[in-house]
Amino acid sequence: MKLKLTNIPVALSDFGAYLKASGRRFQWLAPKRDTQFRTIAWSSGTILLLRVLLPNRKYAIARIYCANPEILKKTRQHLLNGDRLSVKLGFQLTRSMWCTIPQV
């Protein structure tokens, strides 16, 4: 089943909520080369949405908050090249959604 990121189903869980529940503050993301992601403008930055595989073999949506264009450029480059990306738990968007912040 191929998931289109423009129509994200609600059934997928949230990666940030997984980090919060697991008690971890930092996590490595290891995307495949040319990973598809969606960019959304946020009030003071940009949020990247991408699908990640959790250790329990279920998929979740990772919301990566980029505060400025330089961080956004570096994060996009990591995702396009398939390089590992370190993220830390960020801020809460809604009751069950958390943002992560890239460590680039």
Residue pairs with C-beta under 8 A, 6 or more apart in sequence:
3 9
3 51
3 59
5 36
5 37
5 38
5 49
5 50
5 51
6 38
8 38
8 49
8 61
12 51
12 59
12 60
12 61
13 54
13 58
13 59
13 60
13 61
14 60
14 61
14 63
14 96
14 97
14 98
15 52
15 54
15 60
15 61
15 62
15 63
15 98
15 100
16 62
16 63
16 89
16 90
16 93
16 97
16 98
16 99
16 100
17 96
17 97
17 98
18 54
18 60
19 25
19 27
19 89
19 98
19 100
20 89
20 98
24 89
25 88
25 89
26 86
26 87
26 88
26 89
26 103
27 86
27 87
27 88
27 100
28 84
28 85
28 86
28 87
29 52
29 62
29 84
29 85
29 86
29 87
30 82
30 84
30 85
31 50
31 52
31 78
31 79
31 82
31 85
32 82
33 80
33 81
33 82
34 80
34 82
35 50
35 79
35 80
35 82
36 50
36 51
37 48
37 49
37 50
37 79
38 48
38 49
38 50
39 46
39 47
39 48
39 49
40 46
40 47
40 48
40 49
42 65
44 67
45 65
45 66
45 67
45 68
45 72
46 65
46 66
46 72
47 63
47 64
47 65
47 66
47 99
48 63
48 64
48 66
48 72
48 75
48 76
48 79
49 61
49 62
49 63
49 64
50 61
50 62
50 64
50 79
51 59
51 60
51 61
51 62
52 59
52 60
52 61
52 62
53 59
53 60
54 60
62 87
62 100
63 93
63 97
63 98
63 99
63 100
64 75
64 85
64 87
64 99
64 100
64 101
64 102
65 90
65 91
65 99
65 100
65 101
66 72
66 75
66 102
67 101
71 102
71 104
74 102
74 104
75 85
75 102
75 104
77 83
78 84
78 85
78 102
78 104
79 85
85 102
85 103
85 104
86 102
86 103
86 104
87 100
87 101
87 102
87 103
88 100
88 101
88 103
89 98
89 100
89 101
90 98
90 99
90 100
90 101
91 98
91 99
92 98
92 99
93 99
